[in-house]
């Protein structure tokens, strides 16, 4: 996510070109969805002596009044979670996994409820909100099925085979402190918490206040699926106030957000010698090689750059296209981008929704206006759309971007992509890698072997061939995370669950000690062990 600090802009923009998706007759409104009864139900058990509120980006109107947690409230939430965690950890892993599988079914059955909440809180199009439903269902299924295997005791060869019996156990860390962002309030909140729960931990989560209802809905559904309520605590409030308190009490910290804040979280965790996983910012690149299918690449670029209005850590902000196909590609890409339908109704049909807040709009506007003022060319977009809603901005393509334009190196975290032409493949790989970030990248080619060769040279935690981000992220048996300033640790796969555990080795020595025995003196024992070590190597023991 962006660290950019922007000042408000008063620039007047002309009417845009992107069409508006028509709202269906009888479409639901915020008042229809966020009722007092719903808010009361979702905020049960959330400690807070103060009050705060969240709002919908679609119109700016208030959605709900919410409890605001104090440092004392955070400490109490951890105390409750710590008490409940002991009994939860003693629950058999298959029983814990069954909760995830029931949750999977409930999410799919009641997805309309959470799709409304995600849209209202983030402003994203409904199809992009459904990406979160898909991701959470996949994670729940995966860890619901695989957790017993990931967590089972493992036998290892001891120092003296057959005489030393070694077992590795996986113990839960205790209470995980999770700080979740606003851009994917279902997937990056409960989606990350699922492996923590199934491995026997409790979780104290601080979601972003503006998207708290979605996280609270997920908590309510997990409790319905059988998770003990006290095992999942939620605290709400301003990040600079509540966030450090979460880090202060946690046995392990999971954070998704900006690189700047991630460094602060890491420092706080390091001071307490507790583990941390961080997914941070990105300036992700897409490489369209000379042999790429231009039509497919153009369609894929729309998905890669403008899903969730570009407010996706793994979306594409830099697009490198081989000179031999650049004109054909850009004609198709620009045409598809200009045809995208913008909309704010709680229904399918819009291709892109709103930015989430004024700060994001300010950053996007600043990046685009500065680039154009310094010579960049607009191929599409470049204007705000207050006729649709206060935070709408058209999907934007820039060409001719170069340093020191801010959009060249800073993460925009909005619907803006910069296009660069290239002729030398080695040089463009070097250029794609020339960033402090290393989260995600994309390669387009008809040659699978060549695609894998290029992918292996890109310094990013995930690389997608002939797609922007979904294949790598959705393949939950494989790890997902960032290199360099894009983070520490991984979500998904074995790494995504084992990080929430402590490895414990139990070694039992049998028959003879690892010391002089049977009348051997120290010298004879040393000689005996030397012969034994040579024999074990000869027998190819590991």
C-alpha positions in Angstrom: 0.0 0.0 0.0 1.1 3.5 -0.6 3.0 5.5 1.9 2.5 8.7 -0.1 1.4 11.8 1.8 -0.6 14.1 -0.6 -2.1 17.5 -0.2 -5.6 18.2 -1.5 -5.9 19.3 -5.1 -8.4 21.8 -6.5 -7.8 21.1 -10.1 -11.0 21.1 -12.2 -11.2 18.1 -14.6 -13.4 17.8 -17.7 -16.1 15.3 -18.1 -14.7 11.8 -18.5 -15.1 9.2 -21.2 -15.8 6.0 -19.3 -19.5 5.0 -19.4 -21.5 4.6 -16.2 -23.0 1.2 -15.5 -26.8 1.5 -15.1 -28.2 0.7 -11.7 -30.8 -2.1 -11.7 -34.3 -1.2 -10.7 -34.9 -1.5 -7.0 -31.2 -1.7 -6.1 -30.4 -1.9 -2.4 -29.1 1.1 -0.6 -26.7 1.5 2.4 -29.7 2.0 4.7 -31.2 -1.3 3.4 -28.0 -3.2 4.2 -26.5 -1.6 7.3 -29.3 -1.6 9.8 -29.1 -0.9 13.5 -29.9 -4.5 14.3 -27.0 -5.7 12.1 -24.5 -3.4 13.7 -25.6 -4.4 17.2 -25.2 -8.1 16.2 -21.8 -7.7 14.7 -20.3 -5.5 17.4 -21.3 -7.8 20.3 -18.2 -8.5 22.3 -16.1 -5.6 20.8 -14.7 -3.7 23.7 -14.7 0.1 23.4 -15.5 3.0 25.7 -15.4 5.5 22.9 -17.3 5.7 19.6 -16.1 5.9 16.1 -17.8 5.6 12.7 -17.2 4.3 9.2 -18.4 5.6 5.8 -19.1 4.4 2.3 -16.8 5.7 -0.5 -19.8 5.6 -2.9 -21.4 8.7 -1.4 -19.4 9.6 1.7 -22.4 8.9 4.0 -21.9 7.3 7.4 -22.6 3.6 7.5 -22.4 2.8 11.3 -21.4 4.0 14.7 -18.8 1.6 16.1 -17.0 1.0 19.5 -13.6 2.6 19.7 -11.1 0.6 21.8 -8.7 2.2 24.3 -5.3 0.7 25.2 -7.0 -0.8 28.3 -9.6 -2.4 26.0 -6.8 -3.9 23.9 -5.1 -5.4 26.9 -8.4 -6.9 28.1 -9.1 -8.4 24.7 -5.7 -10.1 24.8 -6.4 -11.4 28.3 -9.7 -12.9 27.3 -8.1 -14.4 24.2 -5.3 -15.9 26.2 -7.6 -17.6 28.6 -9.7 -19.0 25.8 -6.7 -20.1 23.7 -5.6 -22.8 26.1 -8.9 -24.8 25.7 -9.0 -24.2 22.0 -5.4 -25.5 21.6 -6.4 -28.6 23.4 -9.2 -29.2 20.9 -8.2 -31.9 18.4 -6.9 -30.5 15.2 -9.5 -32.2 13.1 -12.2 -30.6 15.1 -10.6 -27.2 14.6 -10.3 -27.9 10.9 -14.0 -28.8 10.7 -14.8 -25.3 11.8 -13.1 -24.0 8.7 -15.0 -26.3 6.4 -18.3 -25.2 7.9 -17.2 -21.6 7.5 -16.4 -22.3 3.9 -20.0 -23.5 3.3 -21.5 -20.5 5.2 -19.5 -18.0 3.2 -20.6 -19.3 -0.1 -24.2 -19.7 1.0 -24.5 -16.2 2.4 -22.1 -14.4 0.1 -24.7 -11.8 -0.9 -24.6 -10.4 2.6 -20.8 -9.9 2.6 -20.7 -8.7 -1.0 -22.9 -5.8 0.0 -20.7 -4.9 3.0 -17.5 -5.2 1.0 -18.9 -2.9 -1.7 -20.3 -0.4 0.7 -17.1 -0.2 2.8 -14.5 -0.3 0.0 -16.4 1.1 -3.0 -15.2 -1.7 -5.3 -17.2 -3.3 -8.1 -19.2 -6.4 -7.1 -17.1 -8.8 -9.2 -14.0 -7.5 -7.5 -15.7 -8.0 -4.1 -16.4 -11.6 -5.2 -12.6 -12.2 -5.6 -12.5 -11.9 -1.8 -15.3 -14.5 -1.4 -13.4 -16.9 -3.7 -10.1 -16.3 -1.9 -11.5 -16.9 1.6 -13.4 -20.0 0.5 -10.3 -21.5 -1.1 -8.2 -20.8 2.0 -10.8 -22.3 4.3 -11.1 -25.4 2.2 -7.3 -25.8 1.9 -6.5 -25.4 5.6 -9.6 -27.3 6.6 -8.4 -30.3 4.6 -4.6 -29.9 5.0 -4.1 -28.6 8.5 -3.9 -32.0 10.1 -1.1 -33.0 7.7 0.7 -29.7 8.1 0.6 -29.9 11.9 1.0 -33.7 12.5 4.0 -34.8 14.6 7.0 -35.7 12.4 9.6 -38.4 13.1 13.2 -37.6 12.3 16.4 -39.6 12.3 18.2 -39.1 15.5 21.8 -38.5 16.1 22.2 -42.3 16.6 19.7 -44.1 14.3 17.3 -46.4 16.2 18.9 -45.4 19.5 17.7 -41.8 19.4 14.0 -41.3 18.8 13.2 -37.8 17.6 9.7 -36.2 17.2 9.0 -32.7 16.0 5.8 -31.1 17.3 4.1 -27.9 16.2 2.8 -25.9 19.1 0.6 -22.8 18.7 2.3 -19.5 19.4 -0.6 -18.3 21.7 -2.4 -15.2 20.8 -1.7 -13.7 17.3 -2.1 -10.0 16.9 -3.4 -9.2 13.4 -3.5 -5.7 11.8 -5.6 -5.9 8.7 -5.9 -3.3 5.9 -8.9 -1.7 4.2 -8.5 -2.7 0.6 -9.5 -6.4 1.0 -11.4 -6.4 4.2 -12.6 -10.1 4.0 -9.6 -11.9 2.5 -6.9 -9.9 4.3 -8.6 -10.2 7.7 -10.3 -13.5 8.2 -8.5 -15.1 5.3 -5.2 -14.6 7.1 -6.6 -15.6 10.5 -7.9 -19.0 9.4 -4.5 -20.8 9.5 -3.8 -19.2 12.9 -7.1 -20.5 14.3 -6.7 -24.0 12.9 -3.2 -24.3 14.4 -4.6 -23.6 17.8 -4.1 -19.9 18.3 -6.4 -17.2 19.4 -6.5 -13.9 17.4 -6.9 -10.3 18.4 -7.6 -8.4 15.1 -7.5 -4.8 14.4 -9.2 -4.2 11.1 -9.3 -0.8 9.5 -12.3 1.1 11.0 -13.6 2.1 7.6 -14.0 -1.6 6.6 -14.7 -3.1 10.1 -18.2 -4.3 9.3 -16.9 -6.8 6.8 -14.3 -8.3 9.3 -17.0 -8.3 12.1 -19.4 -10.2 9.7 -16.7 -12.8 9.1 -16.1 -13.1 12.9 -19.8 -13.6 13.4 -19.9 -16.3 10.7 -16.9 -18.2 12.2 -18.6 -18.2 15.6 -21.7 -19.7 13.9 -19.4 -22.3 12.3 -18.2 -23.4 15.8 -15.3 -21.1 16.7 -15.4 -20.2 20.4 -16.3 -16.5 20.5 -13.5 -15.5 23.0 -10.9 -17.0 20.7 -11.5 -14.3 18.1 -11.3 -10.8 19.5 -11.7 -7.6 17.5 -10.5 -4.1 18.6 -11.2 -0.9 16.7 -9.7 2.5 16.6 -7.0 4.7 15.0 -4.0 2.8 13.7 -1.4 4.9 15.5 -3.2 4.3 18.8 -4.5 0.8 18.7 -1.9 -0.8 16.3 1.1 -0.4 18.7 -1.0 -1.9 21.5 -1.7 -5.0 19.5 2.0 -5.4 18.8 2.7 -4.8 22.5 0.7 -7.8 23.7 0.9 -10.3 20.8 2.8 -13.6 20.8 3.1 -13.2 17.0 2.2 -10.3 14.7 0.6 -10.5 11.2 0.5 -7.2 9.3 -0.6 -6.2 5.8 -0.1 -2.6 4.8 2.4 0.0 3.8 6.1 -0.5 3.9 6.6 2.5 6.2 4.2 1.2 8.8 5.5 -2.4 8.3 8.9 -1.2 9.4 7.4 0.2 12.6 5.5 -3.0 13.3 8.7 -5.0 12.8 10.7 -2.8 15.1 8.0 -3.2 17.8 7.9 -7.0 17.4 11.7 -7.2 17.4 11.9 -5.3 20.7 9.8 -8.0 22.3 11.5 -10.9 20.4 8.2 -12.1 18.9 7.8 -13.2 15.3 6.2 -11.2 12.5 5.0 -11.6 9.0 4.6 -8.6 6.7 3.0 -8.1 3.3 3.9 -4.6 2.3 3.9 -2.4 -0.8 4.7 -3.1 -4.5 5.4 -1.4 -7.8 4.6 -4.4 -9.8 5.7 -4.9 -13.4 4.0 -6.7 -16.4 6.2 -7.7 -19.3 4.6 -8.2 -22.7 7.1 -10.1 -24.8 7.3 -9.8 -28.6 5.5 -13.2 -29.2 2.6 -12.4 -26.8 -1.0 -12.8 -27.9 -1.9 -9.1 -28.1 -5.6 -9.5 -27.6 -5.2 -11.7 -24.6 -2.5 -9.5 -23.1 -4.6 -6.3 -23.5 -7.6 -8.0 -21.8 -5.3 -9.3 -19.1 -3.8 -5.9 -18.5 -7.2 -4.4 -17.8 -7.7 -7.1 -15.1 -4.1 -6.7 -13.8 -4.1 -2.9 -13.5 -7.7 -1.9 -12.6 -9.2 -4.6 -10.4 -10.5 -3.0 -7.2 -9.6 0.4 -8.8 -5.9 -0.6 -8.6 -6.1 -0.7 -4.8 -4.5 -4.1 -4.7 -1.0 -4.8 -3.4 -0.3 -7.2 -6.3 -1.9 -5.2 -9.1 0.3 -3.9 -12.0 1.5 -0.3 -12.0 4.4 -0.6 -14.6 3.7 -2.1 -18.0 6.6 -3.0 -20.3 5.7 -3.8 -24.0 8.0 -4.9 -26.7 8.4 -2.3 -29.4 7.4 -4.6 -32.2 3.8 -5.0 -30.8 3.5 -1.9 -28.7 1.2 0.1 -31.0 -1.1 -2.8 -31.6 -1.2 -3.6 -27.9 -1.8 -0.1 -26.8 -4.6 0.5 -29.3 -6.4 -2.5 -27.8 -5.6 -1.8 -24.2 -6.6 1.8 -24.4 -9.9 0.9 -26.2 -10.7 -1.7 -23.5 -9.8 0.7 -20.7 -12.0 3.6 -22.1 -14.9 1.1 -22.4 -14.8 0.1 -18.8 -18.1 0.9 -17.0 -17.9 2.7 -13.7 -20.6 2.3 -11.1 -21.6 2.2 -7.5 -24.7 0.0 -7.3 -24.8 -3.1 -5.1 -25.1 -5.4 -8.2 -23.0 -6.9 -10.9 -22.4 -4.9 -14.1 -19.8 -2.3 -13.2 -16.2 -3.0 -14.4 -14.7 -0.7 -11.8 -15.8 1.0 -8.6 -14.5 3.9 -6.5 -11.3 4.7 -4.6 -11.7 4.1 -0.9 -10.8 7.5 0.5 -9.8 11.1 0.0 -6.2 10.3 0.5 -6.1 7.8 -2.3 -7.9 10.2 -4.6 -5.3 12.9 -3.7 -2.4 10.6 -4.4 -3.8 9.4 -7.8 -4.6 13.0 -8.8 -1.1 14.2 -7.8 0.7 11.4 -9.6 -1.2 11.9 -12.8 -1.2 15.7 -13.0 2.5 15.9 -12.2 3.4 13.3 -14.9 1.3 15.1 -17.5 2.8 18.5 -16.5 6.3 17.1 -17.0 5.6 15.6 -20.4 3.8 12.2 -20.0 1.0 11.5 -22.4 -2.5 10.3 -21.4 -3.7 7.4 -23.4 -6.8 6.9 -21.4 -8.5 8.4 -18.3 -6.7 11.0 -16.2 -9.9 12.6 -14.7 -11.9 12.3 -11.6 -15.6 11.4 -11.9 -17.6 13.3 -9.2 -20.7 12.8 -11.4 -20.7 9.2 -10.2 -19.4 9.6 -6.7 -17.0 11.7 -4.7 -14.0 9.3 -5.0 -14.3 7.9 -8.5 -11.4 8.3 -10.9 -11.2 6.9 -14.4 -8.8 4.0 -15.2 -5.7 5.8 -16.5 -2.9 4.9 -18.9 0.2 7.0 -19.1 3.1 6.8 -21.6 6.3 8.8 -21.5 6.7 8.5 -17.7 10.3 8.9 -16.4 12.1 9.9 -13.3 11.7 12.1 -11.3 8.0 11.9 -11.8 6.5 10.4 -8.6 4.4 7.9 -10.5 7.6 6.4 -12.0 8.8 5.0 -8.6 6.2 5.6 -5.9 3.4 3.2 -5.4 0.2 4.9 -6.6 -2.3 2.3 -5.3 -4.9 3.4 -7.7 -6.2 2.9 -11.2 -3.0 4.2 -12.9 -0.5 2.3 -15.0 2.6 3.6 -16.8 3.6 2.1 -20.1 7.2 1.7 -21.3 8.4 0.3 -24.6 11.5 -2.0 -24.8 13.5 -3.9 -27.4 16.1 -5.7 -25.3 14.8 -8.5 -23.0 17.7 -8.6 -20.6 17.5 -4.8 -20.2 13.8 -4.8 -19.5 14.2 -7.5 -16.8 16.9 -5.4 -15.2 14.5 -2.4 -15.4 11.7 -4.4 -13.9 13.9 -5.4 -11.0 15.2 -1.8 -10.5 12.8 -1.0 -7.6 13.0 -1.5 -3.8 9.9 -3.6 -4.0 9.5 -7.2 -5.0 5.9 -8.4 -4.5 4.4 -9.6 -7.8 5.1 -9.5 -11.5 3.6 -10.8 -14.8 5.0 -12.2 -18.0 3.1 -12.6 -21.3 4.3 -14.9 -24.0 3.2 -17.8 -26.2 6.3 -19.8 -25.3 5.9 -21.5 -21.9 9.5 -22.4 -21.5 10.6 -18.8 -22.3 8.0 -17.5 -19.9 9.4 -19.6 -17.1 13.0 -18.5 -17.9 12.0 -14.8 -17.7 9.9 -15.4 -14.6 12.8 -16.9 -12.7 14.9 -13.8 -13.3 12.3 -11.4 -11.8 12.9 -10.5 -8.2 9.4 -10.9 -6.9 7.7 -13.3 -4.5 5.1 -14.3 -7.2 5.3 -14.3 -11.0 2.2 -15.0 -13.2 2.6 -16.1 -16.8 -0.2 -14.9 -19.1 -2.2 -13.5 -16.2 -1.8 -10.6 -13.8 -2.0 -11.8 -10.3 -4.8 -14.3 -9.7 -3.1 -17.7 -10.6 -0.3 -17.3 -8.1 -2.5 -15.8 -5.3 -5.3 -18.3 -5.8 -2.9 -21.3 -5.7 -3.0 -21.6 -2.0 -0.8 -24.6 -1.7 2.1 -22.4 -2.8 3.6 -19.5 -0.7 2.7 -15.9 -1.5 4.6 -12.9 -0.3 7.2 -10.3 -1.1 11.0 -9.9 -1.5 13.0 -6.8 -0.6 10.8 -3.9 0.8 7.6 -5.8 0.0 7.7 -7.8 3.2 8.8 -10.7 5.3 7.3 -14.2 5.5 4.6 -15.8 3.4 0.9 -16.5 3.5 -0.6 -19.7 2.0 0.8 -23.3 1.8 2.9 -24.8 4.6 4.6 -21.5 5.3 1.3 -19.8 5.8 0.3 -22.0 8.7 3.6 -23.1 10.2 4.5 -19.4 10.9 1.8 -19.5 13.5 3.5 -22.3 15.3 6.6 -23.0 17.3 8.6 -26.0 16.4 9.4 -28.2 19.4 11.8 -31.1 19.2 11.4 -34.0 21.6 14.4 -36.5 21.6 14.4 -39.7 23.5 17.7 -41.6 24.0 17.4 -45.3 24.4 19.6 -48.2 25.6 22.9 -46.3 25.8 23.7 -42.7 26.6 25.5 -40.3 24.3 28.5 -40.5 26.6 31.2 -43.0 27.5 29.6 -46.4 28.5 30.4 -50.1 28.9 33.7 -49.3 30.5 35.0 -47.0 27.7 37.2 -44.1 28.7 36.9 -40.7 27.0 39.5 -41.6 24.3 37.8 -44.8 23.4 34.4 -43.2 23.3 35.7 -40.5 21.0 37.2 -43.1 18.7 34.0 -45.1 18.7 32.0 -42.0 17.7 34.4 -41.1 15.0 34.0 -44.6 13.4 30.2 -44.3 13.8 30.1 -40.9 12.1 32.2 -42.2 9.1 29.9 -45.3 8.9 26.8 -43.1 8.8 28.2 -41.1 6.0 29.1 -44.2 4.0 25.5 -45.5 4.5 24.3 -42.1 3.1 22.3 -41.3 6.2 21.0 -37.7 6.3 
